[in-house]
Amino acid sequence: MIQLNIIFVLFLLTLLARYLVFDAFEPAMFAAAFLFPAASIVIFFISKRLADRERAYQPKSKDDWSFYHIQKSLMVEKPLFKGQNLRGYVKRYFPQRWQYVLGDSFGLNWYLSFEVLIDQDLYDVRWYRKKWISQQDQWRIYKNGIQIGEAHTFITLKNAAKLKEAIEYRLHDVSYISSASSVMSAITLTRETAVLGGLKRSHIISGVQEINVEDNNPDYLVALIIHSFYFKN
């Protein structure tokens, strides 16, 4: 949405410069420029309707954790269920408005942060970057205001060649890795060789994200959600 409005402003500035330099004005081009904000308004209402569908989601599964993610333009709470019981929510956010503008305009994952509420525990996953020229993104992970760990992407030439996605986590001084072999594949969370959980779409074109984790561990849930939002959406 923001990207279309930026294009609209740039288009008007171009027409103004053309008029000032060449004394040329074309009403048809001026009128066409307003198609961009009109399209932005249409996208907003479509996103709002999709956000309403996210909030109204009712799971069919009786066992797995799940949430419905079908749009990312509006930063709204997406209900998080265990079976058919509402247990919390998932919400993307950007700490500063200009960061949201940048991310929405260029489709970047920079500044991408999350809130995950599970029962009475609030997890805050805050994006940061140690080196601005680094290709890795990092997060500090807080639980109820206390830092419990960190995470960072593991992007290498080898992984890129294999289309492999990976994020490394350090939670309560224990290391984990989430990985997936491609954009459409399921995500697996492991500690050394032990599989601790997984996240997948209910089917290939669905926005329903189904999660199963060992012992219903909320830390594992948060790790899989980070991977899903960063690589899959």
Secondary structure as GFF3:
##gff-version 3
##sequence-region A 1 233
A	DSSP	alpha_helix	2	22	.	.	.	ID=ss1
A	DSSP	alpha_helix	27	33	.	.	.	ID=ss2
A	DSSP	alpha_helix	35	55	.	.	.	ID=ss3
A	DSSP	beta_strand	65	68	.	.	.	ID=ss4
A	DSSP	beta_strand	78	82	.	.	.	ID=ss5
A	DSSP	beta_strand	85	93	.	.	.	ID=ss6
A	DSSP	alpha_helix	97	106	.	.	.	ID=ss7
A	DSSP	beta_strand	113	118	.	.	.	ID=ss8
A	DSSP	beta_strand	121	128	.	.	.	ID=ss9
A	DSSP	beta_strand	138	143	.	.	.	ID=ss10
A	DSSP	beta_strand	146	153	.	.	.	ID=ss11
A	DSSP	alpha_helix	157	161	.	.	.	ID=ss12
A	DSSP	beta_strand	165	171	.	.	.	ID=ss13
A	DSSP	beta_strand	174	180	.	.	.	ID=ss14
A	DSSP	beta_strand	187	191	.	.	.	ID=ss15
A	DSSP	beta_strand	194	201	.	.	.	ID=ss16
A	DSSP	beta_strand	208	213	.	.	.	ID=ss17
A	DSSP	three_ten_helix	214	216	.	.	.	ID=ss18
A	DSSP	alpha_helix	218	227	.	.	.	ID=ss19
A	DSSP	pi_helix	228	232	.	.	.	ID=ss20
###
